[in-house]
Amino acid sequence: MHPEKKKVAVIGTVGLPANYGGFETLTEHLVEHLGSDYDMTVYCSSKKYRKDQKVKTFKGATLKYLPFDANGIQSILYDSLSILHAVFYADVLLILGVAGAWLLPFVRIFTKKKIIISIDGIEWKRDKWNLLAKWYLFWAEGLAVKYSHIDISDNEAIQDYTAARYGTLSRVIEYGANHALNVKKTFEAEAKHPFLKQFYAFKVCRIEPENNVHLILEAFSQLKNIPLVMVGNWNRSIYGLQLREQYQQYTNIIMLDPIYEQEKLDMLRSNAGLYIHGHSAGGTNPSLVEAMYLKLPIIAFDVAYNKVTTENKALYFKDIQDLKDKIKNISFDTLKNMSSQMRQIAEKRYQWSLIAQKYNALIQEVLTIKAKSSIETEIGKLNYSDLLDLEISHLKI
């Protein structure tokens, strides 16, 4: 007789199938690699999936939908309701992000549930948040570290930060990249995107100030002989709309809307000659490790996170002039050597099988931790089978 599988709830992502960002891609690969070992449930934002896209299961994982955004101010409600629902059945709460961390003291005191949380970089430092949001995220980060059984950093520089601030040792688990594939360009693609016929630089990101999109666009507006192809959500903010208006007249700057088809995105970036990474906040960025896996030479913004991710073997820029100089002076040999080095690092560190093994080890470790609290609560005694059948997607804002 086989022992019953432990139940793991994944909280804080937009959902599955993954078509949004790093946490979603991570979740999909965790489900693929660990689904045979655990009974997994993933919480999803119904706002991001059409009615015909909402399935009850995906690759063996149960999907639960909530009618709130997984990002922005609604993420607090989204994560909080997910946590509240998960404590009725899950053995382990794997929480990605700190938006719902205010609940963790109560989960620790009144339940025996095990909590693993990824603090998602230093979220409160991001420029996109107002002062109140930054304060909340700063406070929530502290609660996440203090009241989780294990906290995860996706970069050694983030681990150094949490060690200095909280005196704790966060576990470092990065992101995988081997889902990104080299795709050969076609004649049809070249007809649609003429830049595919020549050397071009590429970048994909959310169009936010902390990603230094304005700095990169200004540099390339002065490097008129080198095309820059940038993919992002230009229409989601005043910042993006203003940049698109300002730089759309430059023939060497191609600004494309978000591309969620993996093969199409991979074709555009895997045929580039150079990847520009402008992120100045966060930790290990998924788009960076994917570019590394695709053997793209990297010029990244000069911050510790990017240097750790690339093992200090990429090129780094600090401002517009520095970026221009790096691009102008880069040699073919440098591009070739860097391409090989980036791939070697990615193959060694950013394989999804390795990432899943690390998460599995943490789940196994946290399951062996005995509850320190002697409080007996009704949560552990009552039959909540009816609650588990609750269609939480029927909740209204």
ABEGO torsion letter per residue (X at the ends): XBBBBBBBBBBGBAEOBBAABAAAAAAAAAAAAAAAABBBBBBBBAAABBAAABBABBGGBBBBBBABBABEAAAAAAAAAAAAAAAAABABBBBBEAAAAAAAAAAAAABABBBBBBAGEBAAABAABBAAAAAAAAAAAAAAAAABABBBBABAAAAAAAAAAAGBBBBBBBBBAAABBBBBBBAAAAAABAAAABBBBBBBBBBBAAAGAAAAAAAAAABAABBBBBBBBAAABAAAAAAAAAAAABAABBBBBBBABAAAAAAAAAABABBBBABABEBBBAAAAAAAAAGBBBBBBBBAAAAAAAGGABBBBABAAAAAAAAAABBAAAAAAAAAAAAAAAAAAABAAAAAAAAAAAAAAAAABBBABABBBAAAABBAAAAAABBAAABBX
